Amino acid sequence: MLLQRISRHATKATRITNSKTTTVLSSSSITQQQQQNREYSSVGKSPYGEFYHSNLSVEKAKNLKEKPLPENLIFGKTFTDHMLEVEWTENNGWAKPKIVPYHKLELHPSCSSLHYAIQCFEGMKAYKSDDGKNTFLFRPDMNASRLNKSCARLGLPNFSSPEFIKCLAELVEVDRDWIPNQFGYSLYLRPTVISTEETLGVLPPKSALLYVIMSPVGPYFRTGFKPVKLLAEPKYIRAFPGGTGSVKLGSNYGPTILPQIEAADKGYSQVLWLYGENHEVTEVGTMNVFFYWINEKGEEELVTPPLVDIVLPGVTRDTIIDITRNDWGMKVSEKTITMKDVIKAVEEGRMIESFGSGTACVVAPINGINFKEKEYSIPAPTKEEGSLAHKLFEHMLNIQYGKTDSPYCWAIQDILAEKKTLLR
Ligand SMILES: Cc1ncc(COP(=O)(O)O)c(C=O)c1O
């Protein structure tokens, strides 16, 4: 595949300069990445960059598991044959990264990740081209940087994003046969960092483990787009100013279970998370949220809440904003949206459509919101009716599977080919 992808985001992403293996991560982009890491480095500990892809060891599993038929896959239930592990201690820094056979972890019962949720994670996917020859990651730099930010929030160690991404690429390569060779199927990657310190003290951890497990997954919508109905229940708050809503900590998710159960009991599939007296719309379930409406000035506008500390900076959100604003020339605004704004747009017939966005589904159309015991219908146009959600879904999938040329799609082979030029 021709890889002529000089990125317009070259400072953020890998620059791939020609079609074979000459992949250059320029020294200026490394410096910027390092600079970025510094901005959220964990206080006084764990200078990043202490584990290196060049030290990676690979121990292959002796017995490979049987792979389930793709059509039988259930999200997050099946795991591949290998995992990546990197241990860290305050005294010795990061150990050498290793790919090892998939195994259970042995943790001391007092370990502070179990008691105080000193744990964070990422969700990303690896995709295979139709001919099965190429494997891709989608904007892994964003996941690596978000994981670093999450670590910093918990006093967990930071690391070099480029080195991490190359270790990740090796892991995907080792288990590439687990990626179903069908459009819409992928391998879900779950990078995780936990405190392993044995203590009941609420303290910055002195030891940690970074690990990555992987799980083959099927398409989110197996039988075509199915719009979701939301319960907007102001009594529950996902995130608050000064809190941790903008990072991906396990502790953000446990408390969403009860609201989810309540929503399901009332017949709604997701919770629309609100914040504040004005009922600001923040996120939906584990997705960012978009409304496509005619604004009060009569303009077509795609709006999404701004990235303040009550909203997770989604990779999909960022990509949708970029595509719609810069490639498709749409008016796109990141601004505060209240339930009053949403209801007014619905009642005045200005709401065109709405959808959630995230790695799992890419986009999920929304066709109704229950707020204060009243249900508001949101239009959910079909593909034939020109739905933006459908158009985005198809466009994003084509990027992720390497069918449409994009700087956001990183070929595994290209990531690995950088190893000689990557600065430390
Ligand atoms: C709370 C929350 N918001 C938004 C997202 C979407 O983020 P992304 O597009 O990076 O998957 C996720 C999923 O990670 C999430 O858990």
The ligand as an SDF file (V2000), in Angstrom:
LIG
                    3D

 16 16  0  0  0  0  0  0  0  0999 V2000
  -16.1660    8.3680   29.6770 C   0  0  0  0  0  0  0  0  0  0  0  0
  -15.7150    8.1990   28.2800 C   0  0  0  0  0  0  0  0  0  0  0  0
  -15.9010    9.2060   27.4200 N   0  0  0  0  0  0  0  0  0  0  0  0
  -15.5200    9.1160   26.1230 C   0  0  0  0  0  0  0  0  0  0  0  0
  -14.9140    7.9730   25.6460 C   0  0  0  0  0  0  0  0  0  0  0  0
  -14.4960    7.9010   24.2000 C   0  0  0  0  0  0  0  0  0  0  0  0
  -13.1000    7.9700   24.1160 O   0  0  0  0  0  0  0  0  0  0  0  0
  -12.3490    7.3540   22.8550 P   0  0  0  0  0  0  0  0  0  0  0  0
  -12.9120    8.0110   21.6610 O   0  0  0  0  0  0  0  0  0  0  0  0
  -10.9210    7.6940   23.0780 O   0  0  0  0  0  0  0  0  0  0  0  0
  -12.6060    5.8910   22.8780 O   0  0  0  0  0  0  0  0  0  0  0  0
  -14.7010    6.8950   26.5140 C   0  0  0  0  0  0  0  0  0  0  0  0
  -14.0520    5.6800   26.0510 C   0  0  0  0  0  0  0  0  0  0  0  0
  -12.8820    5.5340   26.2580 O   0  0  0  0  0  0  0  0  0  0  0  0
  -15.0980    7.0110   27.8560 C   0  0  0  0  0  0  0  0  0  0  0  0
  -14.9180    6.0100   28.7180 O   0  0  0  0  0  0  0  0  0  0  0  0
  1  2  1  0
  2  3  1  0
  2 15  2  0
  3  4  2  0
  4  5  1  0
  5  6  1  0
  5 12  2  0
  6  7  1  0
  7  8  1  0
  8  9  2  0
  8 10  1  0
  8 11  1  0
 12 13  1  0
 12 15  1  0
 13 14  2  0
 15 16  1  0
M  END
$$$$
